[in-house]
Each structure stands twice: as structure tokens, then as C-alpha cells.
């Protein structure tokens, strides 16, 4: 039987590149489609790379004509919350319009299995912790709204055209592949763990804690961190469920555990043996005190369990940052 071919859109980015590597390891044929605007050619670990933009339907059509694609995974969204507020048009164009382009080409070539990376930002300010999938969706920025729009579009495409999907609402993707071959690099960098590691390496002068007076165990915000390879594993389980005829579904994807900013900093110091300057500052607008996923649904339906601990997340990320 022919091995299934998966098109990974945004496969040169942080999460996409880890997904590509794991799909390849699991025996899938993988094709990467990326415009390299925020991705990196050196993060791609397979041979089939097609450079192109989702706005270019002709280029997409060429790729679908060239390969017999069985499913598509989407990791090509812009994801900076602050930038989405300053330039919402950029976010709606790429995160919504371009996804519609992709879905339309998929239907044209009778490809009806779609994995979509969504976000915990669709919930906005959470009603309760941990956050269940059934909670009200009330995003507070254009980034979160763009992802929720696509979730709604996918419901309509399923109903009208039979396109089946699995949406994963990420919490904080983190860590790096154990090989040290691929890892997290953004420009600019906004994620906590890479910022800490850049400080450890002397690339930054200090790390900022935004708010130390929250109603939490140590006064700093608490967040749910999940290793990028655990994320990639869940995506493959979601994909295989679709191949087996499973219905469209939405899952939270987090570890279900919460770590404070101060705990992350202390763990990084412990693992690396390096001390660094920490500055305690004022709260940022729109930062909830606690964000933790209820991941019981994905564990039950997909039989998924995160394998990596916080120690693993920081250790693998440190290994990547030291050598890159």
C-alpha cells in the first residue's frame, strides 16, 4: 500500500519543522510548503520542499498537481498578539483569507483531511481554570479572532463539502527536538523560555517578570507549557483518526500542569548552572493570572499523553540554543 503523503504548510517554522521530522520518522512522505517569511530553510529535515505563498493559488495548484496529497497540516499563521493589534489586516489576510485559498485548492484536488493549529487565544479571558473546550470563545485580539474565524469556516466546509478537520488549541509550545538539530527561533523573540535562554547566553542583559502581585503561589503568572514533540505526536494521532474515518473535532493541547514565571526561571538556573539578572516589573495589560488547559478530551479521544516534563522542555531548548 502506498505510504500517505502529508503536505505541511509552514513546515520551515518552529512547530512545523518538528512536525515534519516526526512525520518522516513515522514513515509518512512529507512535502513542505513555506514562503520562508518567518521560517528557515535549515530547519527542514526532508527533501521535498516547495517554496510558495498561500496567497498564490496557482503555485498551490502546481504543488497539488505534482504530489498525490492525502492530508494537509497548517502551521503558517502569523502569531504575534501585539503585532495583530497594530496591523490586523496583515493577520486577517494571512490567517483567514490564505487559509480559505488552501481549503479551496484542497477541495479542487479532493483532499479532505485537514489538521489546523489553533490557539488558546480563542478563549480570551477564561471563565474558569483549567480551561475546557466548551468554554465561551471571546478572543481579545485580532490574532485570537483570526483563529476562531477559521474554526468557524472549517465547520461550514465540513457541513457543505465534507472536509474533515482536527483543530488543536495550543497553550505554550516549548522545548526543542532531542537531536538538537531543530529548535525555536523567532525574530523578534517573544516567548518566555527562549528569552530566558538568550539571557543565559548573554544575548540579553536581563529577563523581565511582568507582575509579581497576582493571586498565585508566588505572585507571578502561571502558564501551561507543552513540549513541541508532544504537540507533534498529538497531531499525528489526530491525523490517523481522520484517516480511520473519524469526525471533525477540536482539542485543547497543553500539559494540564501550570508553572509560574518564577518557577521557570529557577528551573532554568538549576538546569544550566548559570545565574542571570531578573527584573521585576509592572503587569502587562491583558495578562490573565493563570492559563491552564484541561486536556482530558485529547487524552481520552486520541489516547495522547505528554511525555516531556518541564525539566525536559528547558533542557532540550538549552541544548538547541547553546549550539545555534
C-alpha positions as CSV (number, residue, x, y, z in Angstrom):
1,X,0.0,0.0,0.0
2,X,1.2,3.5,-0.9
3,X,2.5,5.5,2.1
4,X,0.4,8.5,2.7
5,X,1.7,11.9,1.6
6,X,1.2,14.9,4.0
7,X,1.6,18.5,2.9
8,X,2.9,20.6,5.8
9,X,2.2,24.2,5.2
10,X,4.6,26.3,7.3
11,X,6.9,23.3,7.7
12,X,10.0,25.6,7.9
13,X,8.8,27.2,11.1
14,X,9.3,26.2,14.8
15,X,6.4,23.8,15.3
16,X,6.1,22.9,11.6
17,X,9.7,21.7,11.4
18,X,9.2,19.4,14.4
19,X,6.0,18.1,12.9
20,X,7.8,17.4,9.6
21,X,10.6,15.5,11.4
22,X,8.2,13.3,13.4
23,X,6.0,12.5,10.4
24,X,9.2,11.5,8.5
25,X,10.3,9.3,11.4
26,X,6.8,7.6,11.5
27,X,7.1,6.7,7.8
28,X,5.0,9.3,6.1
29,X,6.0,11.0,2.8
30,X,6.2,14.7,3.7
31,X,6.1,17.8,1.5
32,X,6.9,21.2,3.0
33,X,5.3,24.3,1.6
34,X,6.6,27.6,3.0
35,X,7.4,31.1,1.9
36,X,10.3,31.4,4.4
37,X,9.0,34.8,5.7
38,X,9.3,33.5,9.2
39,X,10.6,30.0,8.6
40,X,14.1,28.8,7.9
41,X,15.4,26.6,5.2
42,X,17.9,24.9,7.5
43,X,15.1,23.7,9.8
44,X,13.6,21.5,7.1
45,X,14.7,17.8,7.5
46,X,13.1,16.3,4.4
47,X,13.9,16.5,0.7
48,X,10.5,17.7,-0.7
49,X,10.5,21.5,-0.2
50,X,8.3,23.7,-2.3
51,X,8.7,27.5,-1.8
52,X,5.5,29.4,-2.2
53,X,2.9,31.6,-0.6
54,X,-0.7,30.6,0.4
55,X,-1.9,33.8,-1.4
56,X,-0.6,32.3,-4.6
57,X,-3.4,29.8,-5.7
58,X,-1.6,29.0,-9.0
59,X,1.6,27.9,-7.0
60,X,-0.6,25.9,-4.6
61,X,-2.2,24.2,-7.6
62,X,1.2,23.3,-9.0
63,X,2.1,21.6,-5.8
64,X,-1.2,19.6,-5.5
65,X,-0.7,18.6,-9.2
66,X,2.9,17.4,-8.5
67,X,2.2,15.3,-5.4
68,X,-0.7,12.9,-4.6
69,X,-1.5,14.6,-1.3
70,X,-3.6,12.7,1.3
71,X,-3.8,15.3,4.1
72,X,-2.7,18.9,4.9
73,X,-1.3,20.3,8.1
74,X,-1.4,24.1,8.6
75,X,1.3,25.9,10.6
76,X,1.5,29.0,8.5
77,X,-0.2,31.6,10.7
78,X,1.2,34.8,12.0
79,X,1.1,34.6,15.8
80,X,2.3,37.8,17.5
81,X,-0.5,39.2,19.6
82,X,0.9,42.7,19.8
83,X,1.5,42.9,16.0
84,X,-2.0,41.7,15.3
85,X,-3.4,44.7,17.3
86,X,-1.2,47.1,15.4
87,X,-1.8,45.6,11.9
88,X,-5.0,43.5,11.9
89,X,-5.2,43.5,8.1
90,X,-2.0,41.5,7.9
91,X,-3.4,38.9,10.3
92,X,-6.8,38.5,8.7
93,X,-5.2,38.3,5.2
94,X,-2.7,35.6,6.1
95,X,-4.5,33.7,8.9
96,X,-8.0,33.7,7.3
97,X,-8.0,34.6,3.6
98,X,-5.0,32.5,2.8
99,X,-6.4,29.5,4.7
100,X,-9.6,29.8,2.5
101,X,-7.3,29.7,-0.6
102,X,-5.7,26.5,0.8
103,X,-9.0,24.8,1.6
104,X,-10.4,25.7,-1.9
105,X,-7.4,24.1,-3.6
106,X,-7.7,21.0,-1.3
107,X,-11.4,20.6,-2.4
108,X,-10.4,21.1,-6.0
109,X,-8.0,18.1,-5.7
110,X,-10.3,16.1,-3.5
111,X,-8.1,16.3,-0.4
112,X,-10.5,16.2,2.6
113,X,-8.3,15.7,5.7
114,X,-7.0,18.9,7.4
115,X,-5.1,19.5,10.6
116,X,-5.3,23.0,11.9
117,X,-3.1,24.7,14.6
118,X,-5.4,26.9,16.6
119,X,-4.7,28.6,19.9
120,X,-5.8,29.1,23.5
121,X,-6.2,32.8,22.5
122,X,-9.7,31.9,21.2
123,X,-10.9,31.8,24.8
124,X,-9.8,35.4,25.7
125,X,-10.2,35.9,29.5
126,X,-11.0,32.4,30.8
127,X,-14.3,31.8,32.7
128,X,-12.7,29.0,34.8
129,X,-9.4,27.2,35.2
130,X,-8.5,24.7,33.9
131,X,-10.0,25.7,30.5
132,X,-12.3,23.2,28.8
133,X,-13.0,23.2,25.1
134,X,-16.7,24.0,25.8
135,X,-15.9,27.4,27.4
136,X,-17.1,30.5,25.7
137,X,-14.9,31.8,22.9
138,X,-14.3,35.5,23.3
139,X,-10.8,36.4,21.9
140,X,-9.5,39.8,22.9
141,X,-7.1,40.4,20.0
142,X,-7.1,40.0,16.2
143,X,-4.8,37.0,16.4
144,X,-7.2,35.1,18.5
145,X,-10.2,36.2,16.4
146,X,-8.4,35.1,13.2
147,X,-8.0,31.6,14.5
148,X,-11.6,31.4,15.8
149,X,-12.8,32.6,12.3
150,X,-11.0,29.7,10.7
151,X,-12.5,27.2,13.2
152,X,-16.0,28.5,12.2
153,X,-15.1,28.3,8.5
154,X,-14.0,24.7,9.0
155,X,-17.4,23.8,10.5
156,X,-19.1,25.2,7.4
157,X,-16.7,23.5,5.0
158,X,-17.3,20.2,6.8
159,X,-21.1,20.6,6.6
160,X,-21.2,21.7,3.0
161,X,-18.2,19.9,1.4
162,X,-17.4,17.0,3.7
163,X,-13.9,18.4,4.5
164,X,-12.8,16.7,7.8
165,X,-10.6,18.5,10.2
166,X,-8.9,18.4,13.6
167,X,-8.2,21.7,15.4
168,X,-5.6,21.8,18.2
169,X,-5.8,24.8,20.5
170,X,-2.3,25.2,21.7
171,X,-1.2,26.6,25.1
172,X,2.6,27.3,25.2
173,X,4.6,25.2,22.8
174,X,8.1,25.0,24.0
175,X,11.3,22.9,24.0
176,X,13.3,21.5,21.1
177,X,14.0,18.2,19.4
178,X,16.2,15.9,21.4
179,X,18.7,15.8,18.5
180,X,19.5,19.5,18.8
181,X,19.1,19.6,15.0
182,X,16.0,21.8,15.1
183,X,14.6,24.3,17.7
184,X,12.8,27.5,18.3
185,X,14.0,30.7,16.6
186,X,11.8,33.7,16.1
187,X,12.7,37.2,15.1
188,X,11.7,39.0,17.2
189,X,11.6,36.5,20.1
190,X,8.6,36.9,22.5
191,X,8.4,33.5,24.2
192,X,9.5,33.2,27.8
193,X,11.8,30.2,27.7
194,X,13.8,31.3,24.6
195,X,14.1,34.8,26.2
196,X,15.4,33.2,29.4
197,X,18.0,31.1,27.4
198,X,19.1,34.2,25.4
199,X,19.7,35.9,28.7
200,X,21.7,32.9,29.9
201,X,23.9,33.1,26.8
202,X,24.5,36.9,27.3
203,X,22.4,37.9,24.3
204,X,20.1,39.8,26.5
205,X,21.0,41.8,29.7
206,X,18.1,40.7,31.8
207,X,14.8,38.9,32.0
208,X,11.6,40.7,32.9
209,X,8.9,39.4,35.1
210,X,5.7,41.3,34.2
211,X,3.8,41.5,37.5
212,X,4.6,39.8,40.9
213,X,1.4,40.6,42.7
214,X,-1.0,38.2,41.0
215,X,-3.1,35.9,43.2
216,X,-0.9,32.9,42.6
217,X,1.5,30.8,44.7
218,X,4.5,33.2,44.2
219,X,2.8,36.3,42.7
220,X,3.9,35.7,39.1
221,X,1.7,34.5,36.2
222,X,1.1,30.7,35.8
223,X,1.1,29.2,32.3
224,X,0.8,25.7,30.8
225,X,3.9,24.6,28.8
226,X,3.9,21.6,26.4
227,X,6.8,20.2,24.6
228,X,6.8,20.7,20.8
229,X,7.4,17.0,20.2
230,X,4.4,16.1,22.4
231,X,2.4,18.5,20.2
232,X,3.6,16.9,17.0
233,X,2.7,13.4,18.4
234,X,-0.9,14.6,19.1
235,X,-1.2,16.0,15.6
236,X,-0.2,12.6,14.1
237,X,-2.8,10.9,16.4
238,X,-5.4,13.4,15.2
239,X,-4.4,12.7,11.6
240,X,-4.6,9.0,11.9
241,X,-8.1,9.3,13.5
242,X,-9.2,11.2,10.4
243,X,-7.7,8.6,8.1
244,X,-9.8,6.0,10.1
245,X,-13.0,7.9,9.3
246,X,-13.2,10.0,12.5
247,X,-15.4,13.0,12.6
248,X,-14.1,16.6,12.8
249,X,-13.0,17.6,16.3
250,X,-11.4,20.4,18.4
251,X,-8.9,19.7,21.2
252,X,-7.0,21.7,23.8
253,X,-3.4,20.8,23.7
254,X,-1.5,21.5,26.9
255,X,0.3,19.6,29.6
256,X,-2.5,20.3,32.1
257,X,0.1,21.5,34.6
258,X,0.8,25.1,35.5
259,X,4.2,26.6,36.1
260,X,4.8,30.2,37.3
261,X,7.2,32.5,35.6
262,X,9.4,32.4,38.7
263,X,9.4,28.6,38.7
264,X,10.5,28.6,35.0
265,X,13.4,31.0,35.8
266,X,14.5,28.9,38.8
267,X,14.4,25.7,36.8
268,X,16.5,27.3,34.0
269,X,19.1,28.4,36.5
270,X,19.1,24.9,38.1
271,X,19.5,23.0,34.8
272,X,22.1,25.3,33.2
273,X,24.1,26.3,36.4
274,X,24.1,29.8,35.1
275,X,22.8,32.8,37.1
276,X,21.4,35.9,35.4
277,X,19.7,39.2,36.2
278,X,15.9,39.2,36.8
279,X,14.0,42.4,36.9
280,X,10.5,42.5,38.5
281,X,8.2,45.0,36.6
282,X,4.6,46.0,36.4
283,X,1.8,43.8,35.0
284,X,1.1,43.9,31.3
285,X,-2.5,44.7,30.1
286,X,-4.4,41.6,29.2
287,X,-2.3,39.1,31.0
288,X,-4.6,36.7,33.0
289,X,-3.1,35.4,36.2
290,X,-3.5,31.7,35.3
291,X,-3.9,29.9,32.0
292,X,-4.0,26.1,32.2
293,X,-5.6,23.7,29.7
294,X,-8.0,20.9,30.6
295,X,-6.5,18.3,28.2
296,X,-8.7,15.4,29.3
297,X,-10.6,15.3,26.0
298,X,-7.5,14.8,23.8
299,X,-6.2,12.2,26.3
300,X,-9.4,10.3,26.2
301,X,-10.2,10.5,22.5
302,X,-6.7,10.4,21.0
303,X,-5.1,8.3,23.8
304,X,-2.4,11.1,23.9
305,X,-0.2,11.6,26.9
306,X,2.6,14.3,27.1
307,X,5.9,12.5,27.7
308,X,8.2,15.5,28.3
309,X,8.5,17.3,31.7
310,X,9.3,20.9,32.4
311,X,12.9,19.8,33.0
312,X,12.9,18.1,29.6
313,X,11.5,21.2,27.9
314,X,14.2,23.5,29.3
315,X,17.0,21.0,28.9
316,X,16.2,20.4,25.2
317,X,15.7,24.1,24.5
318,X,19.0,24.9,26.2
319,X,20.8,22.2,24.1
320,X,19.4,23.8,20.9
321,X,20.2,27.5,21.9
322,X,23.7,26.7,23.0
323,X,24.6,25.3,19.6
324,X,22.6,27.6,17.4
